[in-house]
Amino acid sequence: MNYWKRSKGWILVWSATLLVSGLIIFKGYLSSSSISIQERATKLPSQTTQAVSEGNQTQTIQRTTVDTQADVSAGSVKAQEPSEGLRLVHEPTDMGEKNWSIKDFPSPVQGKILRDVGSYYSETLESYIFHAGVDYAEPEGTVIRATHGGKVVSIGLDPILGQQVTLDCGEGWLVTYGGLDNLRVHVGEIVVNQGALGQVGFFPGAEGQNDRTQLHYEVWHDNEVQRP
């Protein structure tokens, strides 16, 4: 009987010991879990903050890169604009560099002169008239070319000159080619130097020698007749 009581006492002691040990272990587990949860809670905002910070830095860097590229592009455009403006300023202009004289408007032919610049009596008109150009004897069909480029401002039949072409060469210079046929230009056309205007034709009513084909060449500058 005493042995049974002793055994029962030891069983109770060991049971109590195991129970206390279990409680201690369980409490330690709870404490460890609590610390782990707190650490996770602490790390999560930190990681989130770091991620947000890195994202902001990336966006800032991207924005800065874009802004820098935009500034560089704008700077390139601004840098090009002055050069274009300078180019326009320094480009030679016809108005500023033209200093022509009658020598720049030579006769397109070297035929015999039938009539020079000056006044004469016209049997056709039965009166004195002023002859503003020079008439050169030329074979019919001779191709006449401009000795100076210009814009065609007048074309067609003139009662005295026959078929004529007038070029505005700029700087107040006007050149008329008369006694032509088979005209090859039209009003408004830009004719280059040595551009074909037409051919020498026969016009019975032309001034000068009515029985000969001729070229009438006439040069004006600032409303004054020039002698070629």
ZAROFI-581301 format. One record per residue: z, y, x of N, C-alpha, C, O in turn. Coordinates in pm, whole numbers, padded with zeros to 5 digits, always signed. Atoms other than C-alpha are relative to their C-alpha. Example, Ala and Ser with C-alpha at 12.3 -4.5 7.8 and 13.67 -1.06 7.14 Angstrom:
<pagus>
+00000-00119+00089+00780-00450+01230+00000+00120+00090+00066+00118+00194 -00006-00119-00082+00714-00106+01367+00073+00109-00077+00090+00220-00026 
</pagus>
This chain:
<pagus>
+00000-00122+00083+00000+00000+00000+00000+00124+00085-00073+00219+00059 -00004-00115-00092+00089+00236+00280-00134+00017+00071-00179+00129+00096 +00131-00007-00067-00238+00145+00451-00104+00066-00088-00185+00146-00040 +00095-00061+00095-00435+00241+00145+00022+00148-00013-00074+00224-00020 -00030-00143+00010-00258+00575+00119-00049+00072+00122-00105+00182+00116 +00045-00066-00123-00328+00643+00484-00151+00014+00002-00203+00119+00040 +00148-00004+00003-00695+00560+00444-00050+00105-00097-00145+00178-00069 +00040-00101+00099-00721+00772+00136+00022+00139+00054-00057+00229+00027 -00028-00132-00058-00562+01063+00325-00108+00040+00100-00156+00153+00104 +00106-00032-00099-00813+01033+00606-00132+00032-00069-00207+00120-00026 +00126-00029+00073-01098+01023+00359+00000+00141-00053-00102+00210-00046 -00009-00136+00053-00976+01344+00201-00018+00103+00111-00084+00205+00095 +00011-00095-00114-00940+01508+00542-00146+00013+00045-00197+00123+00065 +00141-00005-00045-01291+01409+00647-00089+00065-00105-00183+00137-00071 +00080-00063+00106-01433+01514+00313+00015+00150+00004-00081+00224-00010 -00023-00145-00006-01268+01853+00342-00069+00060+00121-00125+00169+00117 +00065-00051-00123-01394+01885+00698-00151+00014-00020-00211+00114+00018 +00144-00005+00024-01748+01800+00595-00037+00113-00095-00139+00180-00078 +00028-00107+00097-01729+02040+00302+00004+00136+00067-00082+00221+00046 -00012-00129-00070-01607+02324+00522-00117+00020+00095-00175+00129+00104 +00114-00011-00093-01873+02246+00782-00128+00034-00074-00208+00116-00029 +00120-00031+00078-02140+02245+00514-00003+00144-00046-00107+00210-00043 -00005-00140+00043-02019+02577+00382-00032+00095+00115-00103+00194+00099 +00028-00088-00118-02022+02725+00732-00149+00000+00034-00208+00105+00059 +00145+00009-00030-02376+02596+00796-00083+00074-00103-00177+00146-00068 +00074-00067+00107-02500+02721+00459+00012+00151+00011-00085+00224-00009 -00020-00145-00015-02343+03063+00518-00082+00053+00118-00141+00161+00111 +00081-00042-00116-02509+03078+00860-00148+00007-00034-00218+00097+00011 +00141-00002+00042-02844+02990+00705-00032+00122-00082-00135+00188-00063 +00022-00120+00083-02805+03262+00443-00002+00126+00085-00085+00215+00064 -00005-00119-00087-02712+03513+00711-00128+00013+00081-00182+00122+00097 +00124-00001-00080-03012+03413+00924-00120+00041-00086-00205+00118-00042 +00111-00036+00090-03248+03438+00625+00003+00147-00032-00101+00212-00038 -00013-00144+00033-03112+03781+00539-00051+00086+00114-00121+00185+00094 +00046-00078-00118-03170+03903+00895-00152-00007+00013-00217+00093+00043 +00147+00016-00011-03525+03758+00895-00072+00087-00102-00174+00150-00072 +00063-00083+00106-03605+03929+00564+00006+00146+00036-00091+00220+00017 -00014-00141-00038-03467+04260+00693-00098+00036+00111-00158+00143+00111 +00094-00028-00111-03674+04230+01012-00143+00011-00052-00220+00097-00010 +00135-00008+00057-03985+04157+00810-00021+00130-00075-00125+00194-00066 +00011-00125+00076-03913+04449+00582-00013+00119+00093-00083+00216+00063 +00007-00111-00096-03863+04671+00886-00136+00004+00069-00193+00111+00090 +00128+00005-00070-04179+04549+01062-00117+00038-00089-00214+00099-00042 +00114-00026+00090-04401+04578+00753-00034+00147-00010-00151+00182+00007 +00035-00143+00003-04374+04959+00712-00052+00049+00133-00141+00133+00140 +00046-00043-00133-04411+04994+01088-00144-00039+00022-00224+00041+00071 +00138+00044-00016-04728+04784+01089-00094+00078-00090-00204+00116-00052 +00083-00079+00093-04856+04964+00782-00025+00139+00054-00137+00191+00050 +00014-00136-00056-04786+05300+00942-00095+00000+00119-00176+00091+00134 +00087+00009-00116-04956+05186+01262-00145-00017-00042-00235+00045+00016 +00137+00022+00048-05260+05061+01069-00059+00128-00057-00174+00163-00031 +00048-00127+00058-05283+05385+00874-00029+00100+00109-00129+00172+00105 +00019-00093-00111-05240+05582+01195-00128-00031+00075-00205+00059+00109 +00123+00038-00071-05513+05381+01367-00123+00033-00083-00225+00078-00030 +00112-00034+00087-05739+05424+01063-00029+00149+00002-00144+00191+00008 +00019-00146-00004-05679+05799+01064-00061+00043+00132-00148+00130+00136 +00056-00034-00129-05748+05811+01436-00148-00035+00006-00229+00041+00059 +00142+00040+00001-06073+05617+01383-00084+00099-00079-00191+00141-00036 +00074-00097+00082-06178+05849+01102-00011+00133+00071-00115+00199+00067 +00003-00128-00072-06081+06149+01313-00103-00004+00111-00180+00090+00132 +00098+00014-00108-06282+06016+01606-00141+00004-00054-00229+00070+00001 +00134+00001+00060-06580+05944+01378-00039+00139-00045-00152+00184-00024 +00029-00136+00046-06550+06288+01221-00033+00091+00118-00127+00171+00114 +00022-00083-00119-06523+06447+01563-00137-00028+00060-00208+00063+00102 +00130+00036-00055-06826+06251+01682-00113+00059-00083-00208+00115-00028 +00103-00055+00089-07031+06352+01376-00008+00150+00015-00117+00207+00024 -00001-00146-00014-06918+06713+01406-00061+00042+00132-00135+00140+00140 +00055-00033-00132-07000+06711+01776-00151-00015+00000-00223+00070+00053 +00145+00019+00008-07344+06564+01708-00065+00110-00080-00172+00159-00045 +00056-00108+00082-07400+06821+01435-00005+00130+00078-00102+00205+00072 -00002-00123-00080-07291+07099+01670-00108-00003+00107-00174+00097+00133 +00103+00012-00103-07519+06963+01943-00138+00021-00060-00222+00091-00003 +00129-00017+00066-07808+06938+01696-00024+00145-00036-00132+00199-00013 +00013-00142+00037-07742+07288+01566-00025+00084+00124-00105+00178+00122 +00022-00075-00123-07718+07410+01923-00140-00018+00052-00200+00076+00106 +00136+00022-00044-08049+07246+02002-00097+00084-00079-00189+00144-00023 +00087-00081+00084-08212+07416+01705+00010+00146+00038-00091+00217+00048 -00019-00140-00037-08056+07747+01801-00062+00028+00136-00114+00137+00161 +00058-00021-00133-08168+07694+02158-00151+00005-00006-00214+00070+00077 +00145+00000+00012-08522+07628+02042-00051+00128-00062-00158+00177-00027 +00046-00119+00070-08541+07930+01817-00027+00117+00094-00132+00180+00084 +00029-00111-00089-08505+08190+02092-00122-00025+00086-00201+00067+00111 +00115+00025-00084-08760+08010+02309-00128+00022-00077-00226+00073-00024 +00119-00024+00081-09006+08015+02020-00022+00148-00020-00134+00198-00014 +00012-00144+00017-08929+08378+01958-00052+00067+00125-00135+00157+00119 +00046-00057-00125-08975+08456+02326-00147-00031+00023-00222+00051+00074 +00140+00035-00017-09301+08267+02326-00089+00091-00083-00195+00133-00038 +00078-00089+00085-09422+08477+02035-00005+00140+00059-00107+00209+00051 -00003-00135-00056-09312+08793+02208-00092+00012+00120-00160+00112+00138 +00073-00009-00125-09478+08708+02538-00143-00050-00011-00220-00038+00084 +00138+00041+00015-09796+08561+02397-00091+00122+00003-00062+00220-00064 +00090-00115-00005-10085+08795+02483-00067+00021-00134-00115-00074-00195 +00064-00034+00127-10219+08969+02178-00132+00069+00028-00146+00145+00125 +00131-00062-00017-10578+09072+02136+00009+00151-00007-00061+00223+00064 -00011-00144+00019-10468+09414+02021+00047+00069+00128+00003+00179+00159 -00058-00066-00116-10272+09482+02340-00083-00014+00127-00072+00070+00216 +00067+00027-00125-10506+09336+02603-00149+00031-00004-00215+00025+00101 +00141-00033+00008-10852+09432+02477-00023+00141+00052+00040+00237+00006 +00039-00131-00051-11002+09715+02673-00150-00003+00025-00198+00013+00137 +00143+00021-00012-11367+09669+02599-00076+00130+00022-00029+00239-00010 +00094-00111-00014-11656+09893+02691-00136-00049-00046-00151-00165-00082 +00133+00039+00045-12025+09893+02603-00057-00112+00087-00147-00184+00045 +00048+00107-00088-12076+09661+02901+00035-00138-00053-00027-00237-00016 -00038+00128+00059-11903+09389+02701-00088-00038-00118-00068-00142-00180 +00090+00025+00113-12179+09412+02438-00145+00014+00047-00217+00102+00000 +00137-00010-00051-12504+09349+02627-00103-00042-00104-00071-00112-00200 +00108+00039+00092-12837+09312+02451-00025-00150+00011-00019-00206+00120 +00026+00144-00004-12916+08953+02353-00138-00035+00055-00165-00152+00084 +00135+00025-00051-13278+08992+02472-00034+00106+00106+00035+00207+00119 +00045-00092-00104-13463+09163+02756-00147+00039-00019-00218+00066+00077 +00140-00034+00028-13792+09237+02583-00028+00149+00019+00061+00228+00049 +00042-00139-00012-13988+09561+02596+00067+00085-00108+00073+00045-00224 -00064-00090+00096-13807+09854+02433-00107+00075-00077-00187+00148-00019 +00094-00071+00087-14010+09983+02138+00057+00132-00046-00018+00229-00064 -00064-00126+00041-13760+10248+02030+00145-00003+00046+00214-00104+00033 -00137-00011-00050-13432+10371+02179+00086+00075-00102+00038+00113-00209 -00091-00074+00085-13128+10540+02027-00042+00147-00003-00074+00206+00101 +00036-00142+00013-13207+10888+01892-00071+00027-00131-00090-00063-00213 +00069-00041+00123-13385+11081+01617-00151-00011+00020-00203+00012+00130 +00146+00009-00005-13752+11025+01536-00056+00022-00140+00015+00018-00241 +00066-00022+00129-14007+11092+01264-00054-00134-00050-00130-00201+00020 +00044+00125+00061-14065+10795+01032-00118+00027-00090-00107+00099-00190 +00117-00015+00086-14414+10777+00892+00020-00072-00133-00034-00031-00236 -00026+00074+00123-14291+10523+00639+00081+00085-00097+00050+00090-00216 -00087-00082+00085-14019+10756+00508-00044+00146-00004+00006+00224-00085 +00052-00137-00008-14211+11075+00601+00113+00101+00019+00117+00206-00045 -00109-00091-00032-13897+11233+00742+00063-00042+00132+00040-00153+00180 -00071+00033-00123-13684+11249+01054+00126-00082-00036+00199-00050-00129 -00120+00082+00020-13417+10984+01075+00063-00026+00136-00001-00016+00241 -00071+00033-00124-13158+10891+01330-00005-00150+00021+00034-00228-00066 +00011+00141-00035-13222+10561+01502+00124-00039+00081+00139+00005+00194 -00131+00028-00060-12880+10412+01584+00000-00116+00098+00103-00143+00161 +00002+00115-00089-12995+10112+01785-00121+00001+00091-00187+00103+00109 +00114+00018-00089-13257+09979+02022-00086-00112-00056-00035-00218-00092 +00093+00102+00047-13569+09789+01912-00067-00066+00121-00124+00001+00206 +00061+00076-00110-13688+09515+02147-00114-00085-00056-00098-00152-00158 +00112+00085+00039-14029+09349+02119+00032-00145+00038+00060-00175+00154 -00030+00141-00023-13970+08974+02080-00094-00087-00083-00130-00049-00195 +00088+00088+00077-14192+08684+01973+00069-00049-00127+00190-00069-00130 -00055+00052+00125-14147+08565+01618+00057-00140+00022-00004-00224+00088 -00064+00130-00013-13908+08272+01596+00102-00008+00112+00172-00108+00126 -00099+00001-00108-13697+08370+01897+00142-00009-00059+00178+00069-00146 -00138+00016+00049-13339+08248+01837+00087+00111+00059+00089+00132+00180 -00089-00109-00043-13093+08538+01852+00144-00049-00006+00190-00103-00108 -00139+00043-00010-12739+08465+01967+00091+00119+00024+00054+00216+00090 -00097-00110-00015-12431+08685+01951+00043+00012+00146+00076-00088+00210 -00047-00023-00137-12343+08841+02287+00149+00030+00004+00207+00048+00111 -00145-00021+00009-11987+08897+02164+00046-00060-00132-00014-00035-00236 -00049+00063+00122-11785+08695+01914+00056+00101-00099+00097+00210-00061 -00053-00088+00104-11676+08846+01584-00010-00064-00137-00055-00178-00151 +00002+00047+00139-11645+08810+01208-00117+00064-00074-00139+00185-00065 +00114-00051+00076-11950+08843+00985+00051+00081-00119+00120+00028-00206 -00046-00088+00108-11887+09142+00756-00115+00046-00088-00092+00097-00198 +00116-00041+00081-12241+09212+00634-00118-00088+00037-00137-00125+00153 +00116+00086-00022-12554+09006+00591-00100+00025-00113-00061+00056-00225 +00100-00014+00105-12884+09030+00404-00111+00097+00035-00124+00142+00149 +00119-00083-00020-13194+09242+00358+00034+00147-00003+00096+00196-00097 -00015-00146-00009-13188+09606+00469-00139+00061-00009-00232+00010+00053 +00134-00058+00018-13479+09836+00364-00063+00050+00129-00185+00063+00137 +00054-00050-00127-13517+09964+00720+00008-00107+00109-00086-00122+00187 -00021+00096-00108-13377+09689+00943-00054-00139-00031-00066-00221+00060 +00038+00135+00038-13502+09387+00751+00124-00086-00017+00231-00035-00049 -00118+00088+00007-13273+09083+00750+00094+00033+00117+00053+00034+00233 -00094-00043-00103-12960+09187+00936+00133-00074-00012+00169-00125-00118 -00135+00057-00006-12620+09052+01042+00088+00098+00075+00053+00141+00185 -00094-00090-00066-12323+09276+01124+00129-00075+00029+00186-00140-00059 -00124+00065-00043-12023+09146+01321+00107+00104+00028+00081+00207+00091 -00117-00080-00036-11679+09303+01336+00069-00072+00115+00126-00180+00097 -00053+00064-00120-11564+09226+01690+00143+00040+00030+00200-00004+00130 -00136-00044-00022-11226+09395+01657+00007+00124+00087-00090+00160+00154 -00022-00121-00079-11081+09707+01821-00101+00109-00032-00133+00193+00052 +00092-00105+00042-11325+09920+01622-00145-00023+00039-00228+00066+00022 +00137+00028-00043-11640+09752+01757-00077-00074-00109-00032-00176-00161 +00091+00061+00097-11925+09671+01516-00137-00016+00065-00186+00075+00132 +00131+00028-00059-12254+09511+01620-00094-00049-00110-00059-00139-00187 +00098+00039+00101-12567+09482+01403-00125-00056+00069-00177+00003+00164 +00123+00063-00046-12861+09250+01467-00099+00006-00117-00074-00053-00221 +00098-00014+00108-13169+09342+01259-00135-00060+00036-00158-00100+00150 +00132+00057-00020-13526+09220+01214+00002-00152+00009-00082-00211+00076 -00018+00145-00011-13410+08860+01167-00064-00076-00115-00111-00018-00214 +00046+00092+00103-13520+08562+00964+00077-00131+00021+00134-00155+00127 -00070+00129-00009-13373+08218+00890+00144+00018+00048+00186-00042+00147 -00139-00028-00039-13016+08346+00904+00083-00128-00003+00064-00214-00089 -00080+00122-00014-12761+08084+01010+00149+00023-00020+00230-00066+00007 -00142-00031+00020-12432+08255+00923+00019+00055-00141-00078+00082-00211 -00032-00055+00130-12255+08380+00612+00119+00095+00013+00191+00092+00112 -00108-00100-00003-12010+08660+00527+00136-00070+00010+00162-00167-00061 -00132+00057-00021-11657+08584+00646+00007-00102+00111+00116-00140+00154 +00003+00100-00107-11766+08337+00912+00038+00064+00134+00002+00178+00162 -00034-00044-00135-11622+08370+01262-00105-00055+00095-00123-00176+00107 +00107+00038-00092-11903+08367+01517+00053+00011+00143+00110+00113+00181 -00043-00002-00140-11825+08276+01877-00108+00060+00087-00222+00078+00045 +00097-00052-00095-11992+08420+02182-00113-00101+00020-00088-00220+00042 +00122+00082-00010-12349+08284+02205-00022-00088-00122-00100-00183-00118 +00027+00070+00125-12330+08158+01849-00132+00048-00061-00162+00167-00059 +00131-00034+00056-12671+08146+01679+00015+00077-00130+00093+00039-00218 -00003-00083+00121-12728+08416+01415-00124-00021-00086-00115-00017-00209 +00126+00015+00072-13091+08360+01318-00116+00008+00098-00098-00010+00219 +00119-00010-00083-13446+08404+01446-00071+00132-00027-00057+00192-00133 +00078-00122+00018-13670+08703+01501-00109-00027-00103-00182-00125-00095 +00100+00013+00105-13888+08754+01194-00091+00123-00004-00075+00216+00075 +00092-00113+00014-14166+08988+01083+00030+00070-00131+00025+00010-00239 -00032-00079+00118-14072+09268+00845-00088+00124+00001-00062+00216+00079 +00097-00111-00003-14361+09509+00764+00063+00137-00019+00012+00236+00033 -00059-00130+00027-14129+09784+00644+00100+00044+00104+00166+00147+00088 -00101-00032-00101-13915+09782+00958-00037+00128+00073-00154+00163+00086 +00024-00119-00079-13875+10097+01158-00058-00039+00135-00045-00154+00178 +00061+00030-00128-14057+10120+01487-00145-00040-00020-00215+00015-00105 +00139+00046+00007-14387+09938+01539-00013-00105-00110+00033-00218-00096 +00009+00089+00116-14473+09782+01203-00086-00124+00024-00075-00222-00049 +00089+00113-00023-14732+09550+01351+00054-00098+00105-00018-00185+00152 -00057+00088-00102-14494+09380+01595+00137-00052-00045+00216+00020-00107 -00135+00053+00028-14198+09149+01555+00097+00057+00103+00063+00075+00219 -00096-00068-00088-13886+09301+01700+00144-00033-00040+00171-00075-00153 -00143+00012+00025-13510+09275+01729+00062+00138+00004+00042+00213+00100 -00075-00126+00002-13298+09573+01628+00144-00033+00039+00209-00115-00026 -00136+00025-00050-12970+09580+01825+00077+00131-00002+00036+00230+00058 -00074-00125+00026-12705+09835+01726+00150-00023+00022+00207-00119-00030 -00143+00013-00033-12349+09890+01859+00073+00128-00038+00031+00238-00002 -00086-00113+00037-12078+10115+01711+00142-00026+00049+00188-00140+00056 -00141+00010-00036-11727+10191+01831+00074+00121-00058+00043+00235-00026 -00077-00107+00066-11479+10390+01621-00093+00101-00067-00077+00223-00052 +00095-00082+00078-11765+10520+01402-00090+00086+00088-00145+00186+00040 +00091-00071-00088-11962+10642+01703-00103-00098+00056-00068-00208+00099 +00107+00085-00051-12299+10501+01811+00012-00012+00152+00037+00086+00222 -00004+00026-00144-12302+10340+02155-00140-00038+00048-00215-00106-00023 +00130+00033-00056-12607+10313+02377+00014-00125+00088+00081-00120+00191 -00012+00125-00077-12642+09951+02503-00053+00016+00143-00050-00079+00221 
</pagus>
